[in-house]
Amino acid sequence: MGNVSQVMPSPHPTIGLGGTALPHTSGFTAATVGPTADRAVLDAALALARTAADLAAYPGRRAEVIRAHRARPAGGEAVPATEGAREARSASEVPA
């Protein structure tokens, strides 16, 4: 994911599977099977879709993401987002 984010804006969320197993272990593999894991994947997919809908519906937000990405210095160091881009937005703010 780090390589991708050097070239384009890339969300990299983490999702909870309801356990304590660390990624890349057999315990984590076991936690990825079942209704809890299925729900976590659906929740993550919905969050990603809502992010895309938010950027599609609000050109100003999309322009801000593009501006911040283009302003990144060589080497991929992040440019701080504005408060507007950082604030959490609920699903109710995404137009139907």
Phi and psi in degrees as GROMACS dihedral restraints (atoms count N, CA, C in turn):
[ dihedral_restraints ]
;  ai    aj    ak    al  type     phi  dphi    fc
    3     4     5     6     1   -59.6    20    10
    4     5     6     7     1   -39.3    20    10
    6     7     8     9     1   -66.7    20    10
    7     8     9    10     1   -40.9    20    10
    9    10    11    12     1   -63.6    20    10
   10    11    12    13     1   -43.5    20    10
   12    13    14    15     1   -68.7    20    10
   13    14    15    16     1   -11.9    20    10
   15    16    17    18     1   -75.6    20    10
   16    17    18    19     1   -19.3    20    10
   18    19    20    21     1  -110.2    20    10
   19    20    21    22     1   -27.6    20    10
   21    22    23    24     1  -151.0    20    10
   22    23    24    25     1   153.6    20    10
   24    25    26    27     1   -58.2    20    10
   25    26    27    28     1   131.1    20    10
   27    28    29    30     1  -143.3    20    10
   28    29    30    31     1   114.5    20    10
   30    31    32    33     1   -73.5    20    10
   31    32    33    34     1   142.9    20    10
   33    34    35    36     1  -136.8    20    10
   34    35    36    37     1    70.9    20    10
   36    37    38    39     1   -76.9    20    10
   37    38    39    40     1   162.3    20    10
   39    40    41    42     1  -113.6    20    10
   40    41    42    43     1   148.9    20    10
   42    43    44    45     1  -123.2    20    10
   43    44    45    46     1   144.5    20    10
   45    46    47    48     1   -87.4    20    10
   46    47    48    49     1   138.5    20    10
   48    49    50    51     1  -106.9    20    10
   49    50    51    52     1     5.2    20    10
   51    52    53    54     1    79.0    20    10
   52    53    54    55     1    26.1    20    10
   54    55    56    57     1  -141.3    20    10
   55    56    57    58     1  -170.3    20    10
   57    58    59    60     1  -116.9    20    10
   58    59    60    61     1     2.7    20    10
   60    61    62    63     1   -67.6    20    10
   61    62    63    64     1   141.5    20    10
   63    64    65    66     1   -83.0    20    10
   64    65    66    67     1   148.4    20    10
   66    67    68    69     1   -56.8    20    10
   67    68    69    70     1   153.4    20    10
   69    70    71    72     1    66.2    20    10
   70    71    72    73     1    30.9    20    10
   72    73    74    75     1  -126.2    20    10
   73    74    75    76     1   164.4    20    10
   75    76    77    78     1   -65.2    20    10
   76    77    78    79     1   -33.5    20    10
   78    79    80    81     1   -63.3    20    10
   79    80    81    82     1   -39.6    20    10
   81    82    83    84     1   -66.3    20    10
   82    83    84    85     1   -41.6    20    10
   84    85    86    87     1   -56.9    20    10
   85    86    87    88     1   -44.9    20    10
   87    88    89    90     1   -63.8    20    10
   88    89    90    91     1   -35.6    20    10
   90    91    92    93     1   -71.3    20    10
   91    92    93    94     1   -13.7    20    10
   93    94    95    96     1   -86.6    20    10
   94    95    96    97     1     5.5    20    10
   96    97    98    99     1  -115.3    20    10
   97    98    99   100     1   127.7    20    10
   99   100   101   102     1   124.4    20    10
  100   101   102   103     1   177.0    20    10
  102   103   104   105     1   -62.7    20    10
  103   104   105   106     1   -36.1    20    10
  105   106   107   108     1   -64.3    20    10
  106   107   108   109     1   -44.5    20    10
  108   109   110   111     1   -66.6    20    10
  109   110   111   112     1   -40.9    20    10
  111   112   113   114     1   -60.4    20    10
  112   113   114   115     1   -42.4    20    10
  114   115   116   117     1   -64.7    20    10
  115   116   117   118     1   -40.7    20    10
  117   118   119   120     1   -61.7    20    10
  118   119   120   121     1   -42.0    20    10
  120   121   122   123     1   -66.4    20    10
  121   122   123   124     1   -41.6    20    10
  123   124   125   126     1   -64.4    20    10
  124   125   126   127     1   -41.3    20    10
  126   127   128   129     1   -60.9    20    10
  127   128   129   130     1   -43.0    20    10
  129   130   131   132     1   -65.4    20    10
  130   131   132   133     1   -42.2    20    10
  132   133   134   135     1   -62.9    20    10
  133   134   135   136     1   -40.5    20    10
  135   136   137   138     1   -64.7    20    10
  136   137   138   139     1   -41.8    20    10
  138   139   140   141     1   -62.2    20    10
  139   140   141   142     1   -42.1    20    10
  141   142   143   144     1   -65.4    20    10
  142   143   144   145     1   -42.1    20    10
  144   145   146   147     1   -63.9    20    10
  145   146   147   148     1   -39.5    20    10
  147   148   149   150     1   -67.7    20    10
  148   149   150   151     1   -34.0    20    10
  150   151   152   153     1   -63.9    20    10
  151   152   153   154     1   -45.3    20    10
  153   154   155   156     1   -62.9    20    10
  154   155   156   157     1   -42.1    20    10
  156   157   158   159     1   -63.7    20    10
  157   158   159   160     1   -40.3    20    10
  159   160   161   162     1   -60.3    20    10
  160   161   162   163     1   -46.2    20    10
  162   163   164   165     1   -68.8    20    10
  163   164   165   166     1   -33.0    20    10
  165   166   167   168     1   -71.8    20    10
  166   167   168   169     1   -35.9    20    10
  168   169   170   171     1   -82.4    20    10
  169   170   171   172     1   -24.6    20    10
  171   172   173   174     1  -121.9    20    10
  172   173   174   175     1    93.1    20    10
  174   175   176   177     1   -56.4    20    10
  175   176   177   178     1   -31.9    20    10
  177   178   179   180     1   -64.5    20    10
  178   179   180   181     1   -40.2    20    10
  180   181   182   183     1   -67.1    20    10
  181   182   183   184     1   -42.3    20    10
  183   184   185   186     1   -61.9    20    10
  184   185   186   187     1   -43.7    20    10
  186   187   188   189     1   -62.6    20    10
  187   188   189   190     1   -36.0    20    10
  189   190   191   192     1   -66.4    20    10
  190   191   192   193     1   -41.1    20    10
  192   193   194   195     1   -62.8    20    10
  193   194   195   196     1   -44.1    20    10
  195   196   197   198     1   -64.0    20    10
  196   197   198   199     1   -43.3    20    10
  198   199   200   201     1   -61.6    20    10
  199   200   201   202     1   -46.1    20    10
  201   202   203   204     1   -63.6    20    10
  202   203   204   205     1   -38.9    20    10
  204   205   206   207     1   -65.9    20    10
  205   206   207   208     1   -44.9    20    10
  207   208   209   210     1   -67.7    20    10
  208   209   210   211     1   -24.9    20    10
  210   211   212   213     1   -84.3    20    10
  211   212   213   214     1    -2.7    20    10
  213   214   215   216     1   -63.0    20    10
  214   215   216   217     1   134.1    20    10
  216   217   218   219     1   -70.7    20    10
  217   218   219   220     1   163.2    20    10
  219   220   221   222     1   -56.0    20    10
  220   221   222   223     1   144.3    20    10
  222   223   224   225     1    97.1    20    10
  223   224   225   226     1    -4.7    20    10
  225   226   227   228     1    78.6    20    10
  226   227   228   229     1    16.6    20    10
  228   229   230   231     1   -68.8    20    10
  229   230   231   232     1   137.5    20    10
  231   232   233   234     1   -70.1    20    10
  232   233   234   235     1   147.0    20    10
  234   235   236   237     1  -100.5    20    10
  235   236   237   238     1   127.9    20    10
  237   238   239   240     1   -58.6    20    10
  238   239   240   241     1   137.9    20    10
  240   241   242   243     1   -78.2    20    10
  241   242   243   244     1   162.5    20    10
  243   244   245   246     1   -78.5    20    10
  244   245   246   247     1   167.4    20    10
  246   247   248   249     1   -58.3    20    10
  247   248   249   250     1   -38.3    20    10
  249   250   251   252     1   -61.6    20    10
  250   251   252   253     1   -36.4    20    10
  252   253   254   255     1   -78.3    20    10
  253   254   255   256     1   -25.7    20    10
  255   256   257   258     1   -83.9    20    10
  256   257   258   259     1   -26.8    20    10
  258   259   260   261     1   -67.7    20    10
  259   260   261   262     1   142.9    20    10
  261   262   263   264     1   -71.2    20    10
  262   263   264   265     1   141.9    20    10
  264   265   266   267     1  -120.5    20    10
  265   266   267   268     1   134.2    20    10
  267   268   269   270     1   -82.8    20    10
  268   269   270   271     1   163.1    20    10
  270   271   272   273     1   -60.2    20    10
  271   272   273   274     1   -27.2    20    10
  273   274   275   276     1   -68.4    20    10
  274   275   276   277     1   -17.5    20    10
  276   277   278   279     1   -83.2    20    10
  277   278   279   280     1   -12.1    20    10
  279   280   281   282     1   -87.0    20    10
  280   281   282   283     1   120.6    20    10
  282   283   284   285     1   -61.0    20    10
  283   284   285   286     1   148.0    20    10
